[in-house]
């Protein structure tokens, strides 16, 4: 076992592993920072991240009970205002009433923790359980591509495996679970992924196998697909190139942006000299 | 997990009650609370409805680690917050509800401490200079600003208007009039900073707390949101928390399904940050059940006997019974005839090496403590431990990022790449930057390159070295690397203009971290670069929103050079993973709150043990809810307070020790002065008394 005993897997770390084992090792096992650019146009990339964060925050505020009419006039960015307007019109259509924004669930698989952080979890005890993921990307990936993404696999699996606290203490039947990607930049278009027991069994085996493989492997090789390295900050560490890839070639519909990468460290207050 | 009966009452029962759990450090309160969380989840509580609240984030680490390791489904989802983080998240979420009343037009700008220091320098310092404030105070500007901010924080945490800071301090002061002027200046500076925050829509820690506890928490929808989200409260080290937290809990406790409030007796180490143990005790009245844990689970009988034996010599009147099977002498080791500090350090290092190499003690089970940990002492310890192959790590409250070689190199290269800033780096800095940037380039060759090719703030091409002999001294290989760096900078100057953080990132990725360059596969350098980039990005993003006309990049560089920015603690996020001897100031270890097998106390003759820090702009006892307005702070009170602090610190340390304490002492301290501090006196008095008792027997 080469994992620390408090290690927690997530869809992002598993996706990293599937994309490149070495990247997984560097980022999650060695926790090595490597601050090279991921794309050529860093500022545009940051602006997109910022807009995405603003939109997610607005939806969180709305789901926490603040009226949309209070929020809408305070939005400075045109794109974000348009997205939020679309959300107010149709974002919650068909979403069960018991809504829990920004909810994290962790399960245990193969004696290892596996975490999913949902933008929105809406569960009707005894009825449907809906996972909603807000997307602000310009592109919509194909259904086939999304179905293979670890996010789709991990989110539905974790809810089926450990969602009982939200379902009256009973496990949520996989058939009641659905994952929805909601696209703000496409007038609220959705891609939907229902679930069932057969898929749950398949996912269980797949994820367990993946975790077992990671835990037992003696080394973590570089991906053979050098094309991926263009958008990986570790490219210089791995001698896989100099320039970052072009932003317009970056697949923003599939690649996840970690919106929590630069959070405010409020607890600095206790760390200073007086 | 074996729990005693009283721990089981916490862990496995009272799931609909509010418990007040008190006991000394090391009696198993946190262990029981962790088991309670697991039980709550097994009973059907949603893990994210359980909130663990601690005075500072490090105190939640035992929960985070234990819950992750527990393999209880969803246990890792338990939420951990401090008052500060809860205030930040709540204000960030609900600020639109205050927009009309408090005049917020946009999402507020949340200031980190680094940004507070910056805005103090930028907005308040000109006024301080104009008015000649603090002309008799001789401490660094950063420490001065920290204390102004500390006063604002205390006002928010204790619950009095920020414009009463000066009067409160003055009313307790008995000495000369000069100090009263200093308090007036502190008040004026605090007022000015607060006005600036309002004007620029900035929220420092004090304003976040104020908005949270005095405004948002009073709003029905916000209170309903928080009390519905968090149904079960676990509050640890409540004695280290502030009245603002206690007030919040007093109103929250009746609304939650269950709670466990854990109170450490004889603690309150964060008093200088507003901790108020007496106020915390008032929460007992809002709880249904009180559980007193009185059986120590950490100290060996000998260590416990030492704690009991030394207590009366530290002014503690309540005599505890010494454990029958414990011998205080069995817990301590001390040197004979050490006159100078280096001898004491050698003595300590020899014992540590013996513990690790001869007795198989894990390095993580050893801590080296001192009242303060000056750089010289830390360096001596580290280098000697390195010589003996003993892994070690330090934890200091702050470390200057700009002192990291990789960060310094990046800052110099930024100046070279932006001649329009007019900040020509010195030859020394350029030499240093070339050495750090180009793989295998030594100082001599770097100096040669600088002397020959650095002209008027620019690097000239390698081919401009006319003498073949000099080129070969540098070597063509290194010359080619120099040329690649230089031409990259040249191309940047003529074609590109990026924000500073993006410049750093591009330079790091395209040159410095490439093969044959100084950062290639250098993980420490990459971490330093990443920290600098974070700092520069945060600066740009904040300043860019607040004052878009300020040129962020040269402003950032100026502030770094002035020691304002990049001067704060750099979190070493891997440090806690290492199996290494910890070197830390005593307070830091106490607030880490983890028991350990062996402790080494150094310089026990120092007067620093139990003495409060020099803080001319503030006063932790007067800035407290326990202080009666109109009372005077006398020398007698100072003596009593210091004695109480010393007792609590020493008792706190001993209660976090399992097996043994090494008391490092030298007749003369670091400055060559004879050491006769109160801790040394207490130890000597205790030993004399033990000798008398032994002779009697």
Interface residues (C-beta under 8 A of the other chain):
Chain A: X4 X5 X6 X8 X30 X31 X32 X33 X34 X35 X36 X37 X42 X43 X57 X60 X61 X64 X65 X66 X70 X71 X74 X76 X103 X104 X105 X106 X107 X108 X111 X113 X115 X161 X162 X164 X165 X166 X169 X233 X235 X236 X237 X239 X242 X243 X244 X262 X264 X265 X266 X267 X268 X269 X270 X271 X272 X273 X274
Chain B: X41 X44 X45 X46 X47 X48 X55 X56 X57 X58 X64 X65 X68 X69 X71 X72 X73 X74 X75 X76 X77 X82 X84 X85 X87 X88 X92 X93 X94 X96 X97 X99 X105 X106 X107 X110 X112 X113 X114 X143 X146 X147 X150 X153 X205 X208 X221 X224 X225 X270 X272 X273 X397 X398 X498 X499 X502 X504 X505 X506 X508 X509 X510 X513 X514 X515 X520 X521 X523 X526 X527 X529 X530 X533 X534 X537 X538 X568 X569 X571 X573 X574 X577 X591 X613 X615
